[in-house]
Amino acid sequence: MSVQALTYLFVGASFALYLGIAWLSRVRDTRGFYVAGQGIPSIANGMATAADWMSAASFISMAGLISTMGYAGGVYLMGWTGGYVLLALLIAPYLRKFGHYTVPDFVGDRYESNIARVVAVVCAVFVSFTYVAGQMRGVGVVFSRFLEVDVNVGVIIGMAIVFIYATLGGMKGITWTQVAQYWVLITAFLIPAIAISIKLTGNILPQVGLGATLTGDVDGTHGMYFLDKLNQIQRDLGFSEYTAAFQGGWDKTNVFLVALSLMVGTAGLPHVIVRFYTVKSVKAARWSVFWALLFISLLYLTAPATAAFARYFMIGSLNEKAEEQLPEWFNNWEQTGLIMWLDDGDGRVRYEAGDGNEIFRSGTLPGSEIASIRQQHQLWVDSDQTRGADGRIILRNRGLSGPDRDIIVLATPEMAELANWIIALIAAGGLAAALSTASGLLLVISSSVAHDLYYRIVNVHASEEQRLRVGRGVIGIAVVIAGIFGIYPPGFVSQVVAFAFGLAAASFFPAIVLGIFSKRVGTVPAVAGMVSGIGLTSFYIIGTVFFDMDRWALGIVEGGINPQGFGTIGMIVNFAVTLGLTPLFPPPTDETKELIESIRQPEDAGPGLDLEDVL
């Protein structure tokens, strides 16, 4: 069967499975809609959490980043997994014992203010829409290539599927759907990596294959270590070695800031935190974190090998090829507009370094054609107006290294010439990763508006039926907005998702940690901290990414702070503002102090440790 026929088969079967689960899990009360009736087993919740968290960024984009960044790409691995340690120790069990539905619920009750609740709702919605933009972008990328439909049509199909199973089953339906999606995405990610590892090195484990010797005899490579060969290729083309540390502007300080932003962002993401409300007990919440880490590690420990294999095949199959020699995978993906080659006159494709950047989607065009090409393919004219031998301006891709990073994992099975069914399977996996996270984010948006705004503030006497109707209506509106973000994405998948983590780090993490471990922090300091943290971080990200604002060095980073790591600065500002204002404003009431003590104190134990005791 052809790749397209197999893709329709795999994607259609997986969609039918998701919709069937949603129908069987449909709910009629808010407890089932928002927290799945708090009856999900910890191992199932761990799978659902893994699927919820391993979004299109993890499945589609992360290995692409590592492939182009090399060593420094490990910042995403460290940040996105290290955050779960913070989540397990500092947040998950305490919020589960608190027993409410949402993070804004915790913030509103802990800080005794509907203003605090509204600020938390705004932060949750802002973070979630930023995050869901990346997921819908991933859906569009997969559909545009494997089903050969327009990107916009693919986004609309994804919107319809998410809307159906999110509104039918709420959190209960989403949870059991995510269990199925986990197995789809992990199978789709592991099989190509295992097949390529066997093909190149004879090792069934990709992690071992990454450090093993090549078994083939292409250009005398037999017996040569795979990474040595990859480093040699990089050097020959003018790049830093693949295993070289901190290349391409990623100095130690930026790596640290981005890793920390991703870590604390993980511990502050509302769609991840809400998963720990769905289990039966605090003990089950702790076990959920354990299972989630185990299931996540299967993909994350494989991603570096997948990234290196992709780099090896991509350069080898493209560099110095004449147009008629270009491989089939290139021609297939060129139709999506996510990879292109513009002839500079000699009819050959080059993948090489230049001016500190990789130049792949480059070529020369008459000035009259530049505007339309730039708009269609997001290319830019170099600042020095570099011209080819014939005087025509050279175009380069804007901030991207080689092909669009979001296609690298999806295209790798084609690059390696694997079986058609493996190529089709990875499409189903990419969709499972994107849709599982999108559904969780949409439910956070729904619960934030329907529960925390409508029920807790606007209409406190609303019936179960009214609350469910509003919740489902909000999901519908949110799906449309998410689709618009998918059609007009603000960046590539991992970049957009990293922004969401930074916003979560700057807004929720300090408020939640101080809310649990300090009985002195009151309403005004907490609200001021959240507003200042997310406000500063949003300003910096929007300014540097969309308005060419100069990056701030702040005396710590030569060349400025990467916007993906500015959430760390926002978090520090949040903590500083909150703790600085705390002595100037009254503490919480005695009832709230007792509530704080109760969620920190295990059964049959003495008083818990207070942050003020440490400070």
Residue pairs with C-beta under 8 A, 6 or more apart in sequence:
1 9
1 420
1 421
2 420
3 146
3 420
3 423
3 424
4 146
4 147
4 148
6 420
6 421
6 423
6 424
6 425
7 146
7 147
7 423
7 424
7 427
7 428
8 147
9 424
10 424
10 425
10 427
10 428
11 146
11 147
11 427
11 428
11 431
14 180
14 181
14 184
14 428
14 431
14 432
15 161
17 180
18 161
18 165
18 177
18 180
18 181
18 435
19 161
19 164
19 165
21 165
21 169
21 173
21 176
21 177
21 180
22 164
22 165
22 166
22 168
22 169
22 173
22 177
23 168
23 169
24 176
25 168
25 169
25 172
25 173
25 175
25 176
25 177
26 168
26 169
26 173
27 33
27 37
27 169
27 170
27 172
27 173
28 464
28 468
29 464
29 468
30 101
30 451
30 464
30 467
30 468
30 471
31 37
31 38
32 170
32 171
32 172
33 170
33 171
33 172
33 468
33 471
34 101
34 102
34 170
34 171
34 274
34 277
34 443
34 447
34 451
34 471
35 101
35 171
35 274
35 277
35 278
36 170
36 171
36 172
36 175
36 278
37 172
38 277
38 278
38 279
38 280
39 278
39 280
40 48
40 175
40 278
40 279
40 280
41 279
41 284
42 279
42 284
42 285
42 287
42 288
42 291
43 287
43 291
44 175
44 176
44 179
45 175
45 275
45 276
45 278
45 279
45 284
45 288
45 291
45 292
46 287
46 288
46 289
46 290
46 291
46 292
46 294
46 295
47 178
47 179
47 182
47 183
47 291
47 292
47 295
48 174
48 175
48 176
48 178
48 179
48 182
48 275
48 278
49 272
49 275
49 288
49 289
49 291
49 292
50 182
50 291
50 292
50 295
50 296
51 178
51 179
51 181
51 182
51 185
51 432
51 433
51 436
51 437
52 178
52 271
52 272
52 275
52 436
52 437
52 440
53 80
53 266
53 269
53 272
53 292
53 296
53 437
54 182
54 185
54 296
54 299
54 433
54 436
54 437
55 131
55 134
55 135
55 138
55 433
55 434
55 436
55 437
55 438
55 493
55 497
56 134
56 135
56 137
56 138
56 139
56 430
56 433
56 434
56 437
56 493
56 497
57 134
57 138
57 493
57 494
57 496
57 497
57 498
58 80
58 299
58 300
58 303
58 433
59 138
59 185
59 188
59 189
59 299
59 409
59 429
59 430
59 433
59 434
60 138
60 141
60 142
60 406
60 409
60 410
60 430
60 433
60 434
60 493
61 134
61 138
61 405
61 406
61 409
61 492
61 493
61 494
61 497
62 73
62 76
62 77
62 80
62 303
62 494
63 303
63 304
63 306
63 307
63 310
63 408
63 409
64 307
64 310
64 405
64 406
64 407
64 408
64 409
64 494
65 73
65 76
65 307
65 405
65 494
66 73
66 74
66 76
66 77
66 303
66 304
66 307
66 308
67 73
67 307
67 308
67 310
67 311
67 314
67 405
67 408
68 311
68 358
68 401
68 402
68 405
68 408
69 247
69 248
69 250
69 401
70 240
70 241
70 242
70 243
70 244
70 247
71 242
71 243
71 244
71 245
71 246
71 247
72 245
72 246
72 247
72 248
72 250
72 255
73 304
73 307
74 304
75 250
75 255
75 258
75 259
75 262
76 262
76 494
76 498
77 300
77 303
77 304
78 259
78 262
78 263
79 258
79 259
79 260
79 261
79 262
79 263
79 265
79 266
79 501
80 262
80 263
80 266
80 300
81 293
81 296
81 297
81 300
82 259
82 262
82 263
82 266
83 262
83 263
83 264
83 265
83 266
83 267
84 266
84 267
84 289
84 292
84 293
84 296
85 263
86 263
86 264
86 266
86 267
87 266
87 267
87 272
87 273
87 289
88 286
88 289
88 290
88 293
90 267
90 513
90 516
90 517
91 267
91 273
91 512
91 513
91 516
92 273
92 276
92 285
92 286
92 288
92 289
93 276
93 282
93 285
93 286
94 516
94 599
94 600
95 103
95 106
95 273
95 276
95 277
95 512
95 516
95 599
96 276
96 277
96 279
96 281
96 282
96 284
96 285
97 282
97 598
97 599
98 106
98 595
98 599
99 277
100 106
100 109
100 277
101 274
101 277
101 447
101 451
102 124
102 270
102 274
102 277
102 444
102 447
102 448
102 451
102 452
103 120
103 124
103 270
103 273
103 274
103 508
103 512
104 117
104 120
104 121
104 124
104 270
104 448
104 452
105 117
105 451
105 452
105 456
106 512
106 515
107 116
107 117
107 119
107 120
107 508
107 511
107 512
107 515
107 526
108 114
108 116
108 117
108 120
108 452
108 456
109 592
109 595
110 515
110 588
110 592
110 595
110 596
111 511
111 515
111 521
111 522
111 523
111 526
111 527
111 588
112 522
112 523
112 588
112 589
112 592
113 523
113 527
114 456
114 457
115 523
115 527
116 523
116 526
116 527
116 530
117 452
117 453
117 456
117 457
118 453
118 457
119 527
119 530
119 531
120 448
120 452
120 508
120 511
120 530
121 448
121 449
121 452
121 453
123 503
123 507
123 508
123 530
123 534
124 270
124 444
124 445
124 448
124 508
125 445
125 448
125 449
126 503
126 534
126 538
127 269
127 270
127 500
127 503
127 504
127 507
127 508
128 270
128 271
128 441
128 442
128 444
128 445
128 448
128 500
129 441
129 445
129 478
129 481
129 482
129 485
130 496
130 499
130 500
130 503
131 269
131 271
131 437
131 441
131 496
131 497
131 500
132 437
132 438
132 441
132 442
132 478
132 482
132 485
133 482
133 485
133 486
133 489
133 490
133 496
134 489
134 493
134 494
134 495
134 496
134 497
134 500
135 434
135 435
135 437
135 438
135 441
135 482
135 486
135 493
136 155
136 158
136 159
136 434
136 438
136 482
136 483
136 485
136 486
136 487
136 489
137 406
137 485
137 486
137 489
137 492
137 493
137 496
138 406
138 430
138 433
138 434
138 493
139 154
139 155
139 157
139 158
139 431
139 434
139 435
139 438
139 486
140 151
140 152
140 154
140 155
140 158
140 486
140 487
140 489
141 151
141 336
141 338
141 404
141 406
141 407
141 410
141 430
141 493
142 154
142 410
142 427
142 430
142 431
142 434
143 149
143 151
143 153
143 154
143 155
143 157
143 158
143 431
144 150
144 151
144 154
144 336
144 338
145 332
145 333
145 335
145 336
145 338
145 407
145 410
145 411
145 427
146 410
146 423
146 424
146 427
147 154
147 427
148 335
149 157
151 336
151 487
152 487
155 483
155 486
155 487
156 483
158 431
158 434
158 435
158 438
158 483
158 486
159 479
159 480
159 482
159 483
159 486
161 435
162 435
162 438
162 439
162 442
162 479
162 482
163 475
163 476
163 479
165 173
165 174
165 177
165 439
166 173
166 174
166 439
166 442
166 443
166 446
166 475
166 479
167 472
167 475
167 476
169 176
169 177
170 443
170 471
171 274
171 278
171 443
174 439
174 440
174 443
175 275
175 278
177 436
177 439
178 436
178 439
178 440
181 432
181 433
181 435
181 436
182 295
182 432
182 436
184 428
184 429
184 432
185 299
185 429
185 430
185 432
185 433
185 436
186 295
186 298
186 299
186 429
187 425
187 429
188 425
188 426
188 427
188 428
188 429
188 430
188 432
189 299
189 302
189 306
189 409
189 426
189 429
190 298
190 299
190 302
191 422
191 425
192 306
192 412
192 413
192 416
192 418
192 422
192 425
192 426
193 206
193 302
193 305
193 306
193 309
194 204
194 205
194 206
195 413
195 416
195 418
195 419
195 422
196 206
196 209
196 306
196 309
196 313
196 412
196 413
196 416
196 418
197 203
197 204
197 205
197 206
197 208
197 209
197 210
197 305
197 309
198 204
198 209
199 416
200 209
200 214
200 215
200 216
200 226
200 309
200 312
201 208
201 209
201 212
201 213
201 214
201 215
201 226
202 209
202 212
202 215
203 209
203 212
206 302
206 305
206 306
206 309
207 301
207 302
207 304
207 305
209 226
209 305
210 226
210 227
210 304
210 305
210 308
211 225
211 226
211 227
212 225
212 226
213 222
213 223
213 224
213 225
213 226
214 221
214 222
214 223
214 224
214 225
214 226
214 229
215 222
216 222
221 229
226 308
226 312
227 242
227 243
227 308
229 312
230 242
230 308
230 311
230 312
231 241
231 242
231 243
233 312
233 315
233 316
234 240
234 241
234 242
235 241
237 315
237 319
237 351
237 352
237 353
238 352
238 353
238 354
239 247
239 353
239 358
240 247
240 248
242 308
242 311
246 252
246 255
248 356
248 401
249 356
249 559
250 562
251 557
251 558
251 559
253 556
253 557
254 557
254 561
254 562
254 565
256 565
257 557
257 561
257 562
257 565
257 566
257 568
257 569
258 498
258 562
258 564
258 565
258 568
259 565
260 505
260 565
260 568
261 498
261 501
261 502
261 505
261 564
261 565
261 566
261 567
261 568
261 571
262 498
262 501
262 505
264 504
264 505
264 509
264 567
264 568
264 571
265 500
265 501
265 502
265 503
265 504
265 505
265 509
265 567
266 272
266 501
266 504
267 509
267 512
268 504
268 505
268 507
268 508
268 509
268 512
269 500
269 501
269 504
269 508
270 444
270 448
270 504
270 508
271 437
271 440
271 441
271 443
271 444
272 440
273 512
274 440
274 443
274 444
274 447
275 288
275 440
276 285
276 288
276 289
279 285
279 288
306 409
306 412
307 408
309 412
309 416
310 408
310 409
310 411
310 412
310 415
313 412
313 415
313 416
314 351
314 402
314 403
314 408
314 411
314 415
315 351
317 327
317 329
317 330
317 415
318 326
318 327
318 330
318 349
318 351
318 360
319 349
319 350
319 351
319 352
320 348
320 349
320 350
321 327
321 348
321 349
322 347
322 348
322 349
323 341
323 343
323 347
323 348
323 349
326 341
326 349
327 415
328 414
329 411
329 414
329 415
330 339
330 341
332 414
333 339
333 403
333 407
333 411
333 414
334 340
334 341
336 407
337 376
337 377
338 403
338 404
338 406
338 407
339 360
339 361
339 403
339 404
339 407
340 361
340 377
341 349
341 360
341 361
341 363
342 361
342 362
342 363
342 364
342 365
342 373
342 395
343 363
343 364
344 362
344 363
344 364
344 388
344 394
345 364
345 388
345 389
345 390
350 359
350 360
351 358
351 360
351 402
352 358
352 359
353 359
355 382
357 396
357 401
358 401
358 402
359 396
359 397
360 397
360 401
360 402
360 403
361 377
361 379
361 395
361 396
361 397
361 400
361 402
361 403
362 394
362 395
362 396
362 397
363 394
363 395
364 387
364 388
364 390
364 392
364 393
364 394
364 395
365 373
365 392
365 393
365 395
366 392
367 392
367 393
370 381
370 393
370 395
373 379
373 395
374 380
374 381
374 395
377 397
378 397
378 398
379 395
379 396
379 397
379 398
380 395
380 396
380 397
380 398
381 393
381 394
381 395
381 396
382 394
382 396
385 393
386 393
386 394
387 393
387 394
388 394
400 492
403 411
404 492
405 492
405 493
405 494
406 492
406 493
409 426
409 430
410 426
410 427
410 430
412 426
413 422
413 423
413 426
414 423
438 482
441 482
442 475
442 478
442 479
442 482
443 475
445 474
445 475
445 478
446 471
446 472
446 474
446 475
446 478
447 471
449 470
449 474
450 467
450 470
450 471
450 473
450 474
451 467
451 471
454 462
454 467
454 470
455 462
455 467
459 466
462 470
489 496
490 496
490 545
490 546
491 499
491 545
495 564
498 564
499 541
499 545
499 563
499 564
501 567
502 537
502 541
502 563
502 564
502 565
502 566
502 567
502 568
502 570
503 534
503 537
503 538
503 541
503 567
503 570
504 567
505 537
505 567
505 568
505 570
505 571
506 533
506 534
506 536
506 537
506 566
506 567
506 569
506 570
506 571
506 573
506 574
507 530
507 533
507 534
507 537
507 570
507 574
508 530
509 571
509 574
510 529
510 530
510 533
510 571
510 574
510 575
510 578
511 526
511 529
511 530
511 574
511 578
514 521
514 526
514 575
514 578
514 579
514 611
515 521
515 526
515 596
516 596
516 599
516 600
517 600
517 609
517 610
517 611
518 582
518 610
518 611
518 612
519 587
519 588
519 592
519 593
519 596
519 597
519 610
519 612
520 582
520 587
520 588
520 611
520 612
521 578
521 579
521 582
521 587
521 588
522 582
522 585
522 586
522 587
522 588
523 585
523 588
524 581
524 585
525 577
525 578
525 579
525 580
525 581
525 582
525 584
525 585
526 578
528 577
528 578
528 581
529 573
529 574
529 575
529 577
529 578
529 581
530 574
532 573
532 574
532 577
533 570
533 571
533 573
533 574
533 577
534 570
536 569
536 570
536 573
537 566
537 567
537 569
537 570
540 549
540 552
540 561
540 563
540 566
540 569
540 570
541 563
541 566
543 549
544 550
544 551
544 560
544 563
545 563
550 560
551 557
551 559
551 560
551 561
551 562
551 563
552 560
552 561
553 559
553 560
553 561
554 561
554 569
561 569
587 593
588 596
597 607
597 608
600 608
600 609
601 607
601 608
